Amino acid sequence: MTSTAQSRSTELFEGPVFAKRSVLGRSPLSIRPIRTVLIRPSPLACHEEPIPIEIAESKLDYEVIVPLSGIDPRKIYVLAKPRSLLIEARSKSIVRHATSDVTERIERRLSREFVLPADIEAHSTTVRVCGDSLRIRARKSENDEQIPWSELIHFDTRGSLGCV
């Protein structure tokens, strides 16, 4: 976001004036709105560095280690495709503004995709929660030709199951 866009994002928004004739002897420009809404910068517009993710490659597979630092594993989705792994964290919250009857719904999505140099096998990707990290293992494909596929990987979010 540019600096001009940031400075504009905190301005008051009073909405358009719809009346073209005077109301009770006042001009439309002198009518004040009942409520004003403050537009704040988006919480997704943060400039933080992404968390470091470790990627290891062996002859047989790829392993991706994602630190969970404060992220609920139940809100993480892993999608495998022939040449990539997509990791997405989602969160939803509802905020009721104290000064008005306005309810705000906030949805955040953060996704990172890793494009792999070699194909991976369909149905070979596993995900495990190990302590405070997520371990994703995908077996490399032995076939050079693969049909297009994609798979949402289901995993147990209980870290107490241990790691192998």
Backbone as CSV, one residue per row, in Angstrom:
resi,resn,N_x,N_y,N_z,CA_x,CA_y,CA_z,C_x,C_y,C_z
1,MET,0.845,-1.157,0.000,0.000,0.000,0.000,0.895,1.226,0.000
2,THR,0.597,2.202,-0.792,1.418,3.398,-0.868,1.118,4.304,0.309
3,SER,2.017,5.268,0.540,1.833,6.167,1.679,0.595,7.044,1.506
4,THR,0.259,7.424,0.268,-0.947,8.227,0.061,-2.191,7.406,0.333
5,ALA,-2.153,6.122,-0.021,-3.305,5.261,0.245,-3.452,5.034,1.740
6,GLN,-2.340,4.943,2.480,-2.426,4.754,3.921,-2.986,5.996,4.586
7,SER,-2.559,7.169,4.147,-3.054,8.381,4.776,-4.534,8.581,4.483
8,ARG,-4.997,8.183,3.310,-6.405,8.303,2.967,-7.261,7.284,3.688
9,SER,-6.690,6.142,4.063,-7.494,5.076,4.639,-7.981,5.400,6.041
10,THR,-7.437,6.421,6.717,-7.906,6.776,8.051,-8.829,7.991,8.046
11,GLU,-9.222,8.477,6.871,-10.132,9.607,6.780,-11.549,9.175,7.125
12,LEU,-12.358,10.122,7.555,-13.755,9.823,7.845,-14.532,9.708,6.551
13,PHE,-15.417,8.747,6.498,-16.266,8.549,5.337,-17.677,8.914,5.757
14,GLU,-18.231,9.936,5.137,-19.559,10.383,5.518,-20.633,9.910,4.550
15,GLY,-20.257,9.263,3.481,-21.232,8.745,2.542,-21.737,9.812,1.595
16,PRO,-22.385,9.392,0.522,-22.883,10.345,-0.470,-24.143,11.049,0.022
17,VAL,-24.359,12.229,-0.507,-25.577,12.978,-0.204,-26.558,12.681,-1.330
18,PHE,-27.717,12.122,-0.995,-28.672,11.710,-2.010,-29.715,12.791,-2.305
19,ALA,-30.022,13.650,-1.341,-31.061,14.663,-1.550,-30.514,15.782,-2.412
20,LYS,-31.313,16.220,-3.407,-30.872,17.301,-4.284,-31.602,18.593,-3.959
21,ARG,-32.664,18.531,-3.177,-33.365,19.751,-2.797,-33.195,19.949,-1.299
22,SER,-33.483,21.096,-0.852,-33.274,21.393,0.562,-34.288,20.646,1.415
23,VAL,-33.838,20.245,2.588,-34.700,19.554,3.535,-34.850,20.471,4.735
24,LEU,-36.078,20.838,5.052,-36.371,21.747,6.162,-35.597,23.056,6.036
25,GLY,-35.463,23.544,4.825,-34.825,24.822,4.610,-33.305,24.790,4.592
26,ARG,-32.691,23.598,4.722,-31.225,23.502,4.706,-30.782,22.937,3.371
27,SER,-29.619,23.333,2.948,-29.099,22.782,1.697,-28.568,21.379,1.973
28,PRO,-28.508,20.501,0.944,-28.021,19.134,1.147,-26.600,19.092,1.698
29,LEU,-25.787,20.086,1.390,-24.409,20.066,1.870,-24.306,20.387,3.350
30,SER,-25.333,21.003,3.922,-25.275,21.323,5.346,-25.851,20.213,6.213
31,ILE,-26.428,19.184,5.612,-26.990,18.072,6.374,-25.840,17.183,6.845
32,ARG,-25.757,16.955,8.129,-24.701,16.124,8.699,-25.203,14.695,8.814
33,PRO,-24.350,13.723,8.585,-24.792,12.336,8.720,-25.063,11.991,10.183
34,ILE,-25.905,10.984,10.394,-26.215,10.547,11.754,-24.980,9.910,12.394
35,ARG,-24.277,9.070,11.651,-23.079,8.398,12.142,-21.974,8.535,11.113
36,THR,-20.761,8.498,11.585,-19.619,8.464,10.686,-18.888,7.149,10.897
37,VAL,-18.261,6.663,9.857,-17.538,5.402,9.910,-16.073,5.690,9.688
38,LEU,-15.223,5.201,10.574,-13.786,5.364,10.432,-13.237,4.176,9.666
39,ILE,-12.599,4.417,8.529,-12.014,3.349,7.728,-10.578,3.156,8.184
40,ARG,-10.284,1.974,8.695,-8.944,1.680,9.190,-8.173,0.870,8.166
41,PRO,-6.834,0.914,8.221,-6.053,0.071,7.323,-6.366,-1.402,7.582
42,SER,-6.311,-2.195,6.552,-6.604,-3.617,6.647,-5.584,-4.326,7.525
43,PRO,-6.033,-5.260,8.423,-5.073,-5.989,9.237,-4.190,-6.914,8.403
44,LEU,-4.594,-7.227,7.174,-3.755,-8.066,6.319,-2.658,-7.260,5.639
45,ALA,-2.712,-5.950,5.761,-1.723,-5.110,5.108,-0.489,-4.925,5.982
46,CYS,-0.090,-5.979,6.668,1.092,-5.878,7.515,2.344,-6.066,6.659
47,HIS,3.414,-5.492,7.123,4.660,-5.557,6.374,5.673,-6.440,7.088
48,GLU,5.175,-7.416,7.847,6.063,-8.313,8.557,6.689,-9.302,7.581
49,GLU,7.857,-9.763,7.947,8.513,-10.790,7.150,7.768,-12.108,7.363
50,PRO,7.620,-12.921,6.326,6.955,-14.212,6.504,7.804,-15.121,7.395
51,ILE,7.121,-15.998,8.123,7.852,-16.915,8.995,8.699,-17.850,8.139
52,PRO,9.900,-18.175,8.602,10.760,-19.053,7.800,10.240,-20.486,7.818
53,ILE,10.182,-21.076,6.654,9.727,-22.452,6.493,10.893,-23.260,5.944
54,GLU,11.160,-24.394,6.582,12.269,-25.251,6.147,11.783,-26.239,5.100
55,ILE,12.598,-26.422,4.055,12.275,-27.390,3.014,13.494,-28.278,2.816
56,ALA,13.269,-29.584,2.928,14.360,-30.538,2.730,13.965,-31.488,1.605
57,GLU,14.951,-31.828,0.766,14.704,-32.734,-0.351,15.663,-33.908,-0.233
58,SER,15.116,-35.111,-0.376,15.942,-36.317,-0.422,15.701,-36.995,-1.771
59,LYS,16.295,-38.153,-1.968,16.077,-38.872,-3.233,14.637,-39.314,-3.404
60,LEU,13.966,-39.608,-2.279,12.623,-40.171,-2.351,11.491,-39.172,-2.119
61,ASP,11.751,-38.105,-1.344,10.635,-37.222,-0.997,11.079,-35.798,-0.673
62,TYR,10.055,-34.959,-0.428,10.237,-33.593,0.040,9.656,-33.528,1.443
63,GLU,10.287,-32.736,2.311,9.727,-32.490,3.633,9.714,-30.993,3.871
64,VAL,8.545,-30.493,4.283,8.366,-29.070,4.565,8.005,-28.958,6.037
65,ILE,8.733,-28.108,6.782,8.477,-27.911,8.206,8.026,-26.464,8.405
66,VAL,6.791,-26.328,8.897,6.171,-25.020,9.084,6.033,-24.755,10.587
67,PRO,6.702,-23.709,11.126,6.490,-23.374,12.537,5.073,-22.828,12.741
68,LEU,4.419,-23.271,13.806,3.033,-22.870,14.045,2.907,-21.658,14.959
69,SER,3.948,-21.180,15.526,3.991,-20.024,16.437,2.683,-19.236,16.544
70,GLY,1.782,-19.711,17.401,0.526,-19.005,17.646,-0.580,-19.282,16.649
71,ILE,-0.370,-20.167,15.698,-1.390,-20.493,14.694,-2.090,-21.780,15.118
72,ASP,-3.400,-21.765,15.110,-4.193,-22.940,15.447,-4.120,-23.927,14.277
73,PRO,-3.602,-25.153,14.495,-3.480,-26.107,13.379,-4.822,-26.468,12.736
74,ARG,-5.925,-26.269,13.467,-7.243,-26.558,12.890,-7.628,-25.557,11.820
75,LYS,-6.905,-24.452,11.728,-7.191,-23.416,10.739,-6.223,-23.458,9.559
76,ILE,-5.466,-24.534,9.453,-4.490,-24.671,8.372,-4.988,-25.712,7.375
77,TYR,-4.818,-25.394,6.094,-5.217,-26.288,5.018,-4.000,-26.526,4.131
78,VAL,-3.817,-27.778,3.730,-2.698,-28.136,2.855,-3.283,-28.756,1.591
79,LEU,-2.884,-28.228,0.451,-3.333,-28.712,-0.839,-2.113,-29.169,-1.626
80,ALA,-2.147,-30.411,-2.092,-1.039,-30.946,-2.884,-1.463,-31.037,-4.339
81,LYS,-0.536,-30.706,-5.222,-0.721,-30.819,-6.667,0.532,-31.478,-7.222
82,PRO,0.544,-31.905,-8.486,1.694,-32.650,-9.002,3.042,-31.969,-8.793
83,ARG,3.105,-30.654,-8.877,4.387,-29.961,-8.735,4.408,-28.891,-7.666
84,SER,3.426,-28.884,-6.766,3.434,-27.840,-5.741,2.681,-28.257,-4.488
85,LEU,3.010,-27.568,-3.410,2.307,-27.701,-2.148,1.822,-26.311,-1.755
86,LEU,0.547,-26.198,-1.418,-0.045,-24.928,-1.013,-0.453,-25.055,0.444
87,ILE,0.012,-24.118,1.269,-0.328,-24.091,2.686,-1.104,-22.802,2.926
88,GLU,-2.297,-22.936,3.521,-3.136,-21.766,3.753,-3.605,-21.754,5.198
89,ALA,-3.468,-20.601,5.855,-3.989,-20.399,7.204,-5.158,-19.429,7.101
90,ARG,-6.276,-19.782,7.735,-7.483,-18.954,7.673,-7.934,-18.606,9.081
91,SER,-8.507,-17.431,9.231,-9.115,-17.062,10.506,-10.318,-16.175,10.240
92,LYS,-11.314,-16.292,11.114,-12.519,-15.477,11.020,-12.784,-14.894,12.395
93,SER,-13.248,-13.659,12.410,-13.652,-13.048,13.675,-14.797,-12.080,13.405
94,ILE,-15.578,-11.838,14.450,-16.688,-10.904,14.370,-16.473,-9.860,15.457
95,VAL,-16.552,-8.587,15.065,-16.350,-7.482,15.995,-17.622,-6.653,16.021
96,ARG,-18.124,-6.410,17.202,-19.294,-5.534,17.349,-18.768,-4.193,17.834
97,HIS,-19.003,-3.153,17.053,-18.514,-1.823,17.393,-19.317,-1.254,18.555
98,ALA,-18.613,-0.707,19.547,-19.246,-0.220,20.764,-20.064,1.049,20.531
99,THR,-19.656,1.867,19.582,-20.329,3.148,19.371,-21.558,3.068,18.480
100,SER,-21.801,1.905,17.871,-22.943,1.791,16.969,-23.434,0.351,16.941
101,ASP,-24.444,0.110,16.137,-24.990,-1.240,15.988,-24.333,-1.976,14.828
102,VAL,-23.129,-1.588,14.465,-22.439,-2.170,13.327,-21.695,-3.425,13.769
103,THR,-21.865,-4.502,13.024,-21.117,-5.733,13.243,-20.181,-5.907,12.063
104,GLU,-18.926,-6.157,12.349,-17.912,-6.295,11.308,-17.412,-7.737,11.290
105,ARG,-17.416,-8.351,10.121,-16.867,-9.699,9.946,-15.513,-9.575,9.272
106,ILE,-14.523,-10.194,9.879,-13.164,-10.119,9.353,-12.708,-11.532,9.010
107,GLU,-12.302,-11.732,7.768,-11.741,-13.003,7.326,-10.329,-12.744,6.844
108,ARG,-9.402,-13.533,7.340,-8.007,-13.393,6.936,-7.547,-14.711,6.328
109,ARG,-6.769,-14.598,5.268,-6.167,-15.772,4.632,-4.723,-15.458,4.322
110,LEU,-3.872,-16.367,4.681,-2.468,-16.244,4.350,-2.081,-17.548,3.673
111,SER,-1.607,-17.478,2.449,-1.247,-18.704,1.743,0.166,-18.595,1.204
112,ARG,0.826,-19.745,1.204,2.170,-19.841,0.637,2.217,-21.097,-0.209
113,GLU,2.718,-20.946,-1.418,2.795,-22.073,-2.344,4.254,-22.352,-2.664
114,PHE,4.606,-23.622,-2.634,5.967,-24.059,-2.932,5.944,-24.863,-4.219
115,VAL,6.595,-24.345,-5.241,6.675,-25.022,-6.531,7.901,-25.931,-6.473
116,LEU,7.678,-27.200,-6.707,8.725,-28.214,-6.559,9.393,-28.514,-7.900
117,PRO,10.677,-28.873,-7.875,11.370,-29.153,-9.132,10.983,-30.487,-9.779
118,ALA,10.443,-31.421,-8.989,10.035,-32.723,-9.532,8.599,-33.015,-9.102
119,ASP,7.914,-33.852,-9.884,6.539,-34.227,-9.566,6.480,-35.037,-8.279
120,ILE,5.326,-34.930,-7.589,5.072,-35.788,-6.435,3.912,-36.720,-6.778
121,GLU,3.861,-37.830,-6.078,2.814,-38.827,-6.333,1.500,-38.375,-5.721
122,ALA,0.423,-38.674,-6.411,-0.908,-38.411,-5.867,-1.128,-39.321,-4.662
123,HIS,-1.818,-38.835,-3.656,-2.177,-39.570,-2.445,-0.963,-39.984,-1.615
124,SER,0.182,-39.342,-1.793,1.370,-39.709,-1.013,1.746,-38.646,0.014
125,THR,1.053,-37.532,0.027,1.400,-36.440,0.932,0.772,-36.666,2.299
126,THR,1.596,-36.538,3.343,1.112,-36.676,4.713,1.457,-35.410,5.491
127,VAL,0.597,-35.095,6.465,0.804,-33.925,7.315,0.659,-34.373,8.757
128,ARG,1.612,-33.939,9.611,1.569,-34.260,11.037,1.886,-33.014,11.840
129,VAL,1.212,-32.870,12.970,1.531,-31.803,13.914,2.541,-32.388,14.888
130,CYS,3.724,-31.796,14.945,4.795,-32.267,15.818,5.215,-31.119,16.726
131,GLY,4.730,-31.136,17.957,5.045,-30.060,18.886,4.484,-28.752,18.382
132,ASP,5.359,-27.783,18.129,4.911,-26.479,17.648,5.216,-26.279,16.170
133,SER,5.225,-27.387,15.420,5.446,-27.266,13.975,4.577,-28.262,13.217
134,LEU,4.431,-27.984,11.943,3.660,-28.827,11.038,4.653,-29.456,10.077
135,ARG,4.622,-30.773,9.940,5.543,-31.479,9.047,4.764,-32.067,7.883
136,ILE,5.153,-31.656,6.685,4.495,-32.121,5.465,5.507,-32.933,4.686
137,ARG,5.141,-34.168,4.346,6.034,-35.042,3.583,5.313,-35.477,2.316
138,ALA,5.984,-35.304,1.168,5.417,-35.692,-0.128,6.434,-36.553,-0.868
139,ARG,6.015,-37.724,-1.277,6.899,-38.656,-1.987,7.027,-38.254,-3.452
140,LYS,8.243,-38.291,-3.939,8.484,-37.964,-5.344,7.898,-39.053,-6.231
141,SER,7.468,-38.643,-7.408,6.869,-39.570,-8.354,7.951,-40.293,-9.146
142,GLU,7.703,-41.565,-9.414,8.626,-42.338,-10.250,8.275,-42.208,-11.721
143,ASN,7.038,-41.826,-11.999,6.587,-41.657,-13.387,6.885,-40.242,-13.847
144,ASP,7.307,-40.127,-15.097,7.559,-38.797,-15.654,6.263,-38.118,-16.068
145,GLU,5.304,-38.899,-16.538,4.029,-38.343,-16.983,2.976,-38.560,-15.918
146,GLN,2.296,-37.479,-15.553,1.203,-37.590,-14.591,0.008,-36.816,-15.112
147,ILE,-1.165,-37.347,-14.825,-2.375,-36.604,-15.160,-2.557,-35.506,-14.112
148,PRO,-3.204,-34.420,-14.469,-3.416,-33.345,-13.483,-4.290,-33.834,-12.327
149,TRP,-3.931,-33.431,-11.104,-4.699,-33.791,-9.927,-4.457,-32.735,-8.845
150,SER,-5.311,-32.711,-7.872,-5.097,-31.898,-6.681,-5.798,-32.599,-5.522
151,GLU,-5.262,-32.392,-4.334,-5.782,-33.130,-3.188,-5.672,-32.271,-1.932
152,LEU,-6.784,-32.126,-1.213,-6.779,-31.477,0.084,-6.354,-32.526,1.096
153,ILE,-5.274,-32.264,1.814,-4.723,-33.256,2.737,-5.388,-33.109,4.098
154,HIS,-6.014,-34.172,4.568,-6.628,-34.189,5.897,-5.595,-34.699,6.892
155,PHE,-5.551,-34.078,8.066,-4.596,-34.515,9.076,-5.155,-34.291,10.469
156,ASP,-4.632,-35.054,11.432,-5.046,-34.953,12.813,-4.324,-33.769,13.432
157,THR,-5.059,-32.853,14.039,-4.461,-31.626,14.555,-3.962,-31.763,15.990
158,ARG,-4.082,-32.962,16.579,-3.602,-33.148,17.945,-2.095,-33.383,17.924
159,GLY,-1.342,-32.467,18.480,0.099,-32.590,18.543,0.565,-33.627,19.529
160,SER,-0.349,-34.112,20.389,0.024,-35.086,21.416,0.229,-36.485,20.865
161,LEU,-0.050,-36.679,19.557,0.111,-38.008,18.976,1.574,-38.361,18.729
162,GLY,2.456,-37.387,18.841,3.882,-37.641,18.684,4.308,-37.621,17.229
163,CYS,5.606,-37.636,17.041,6.176,-37.565,15.700,7.072,-38.762,15.457
164,VAL,7.112,-39.156,14.220,7.988,-40.266,13.849,9.083,-39.736,12.955
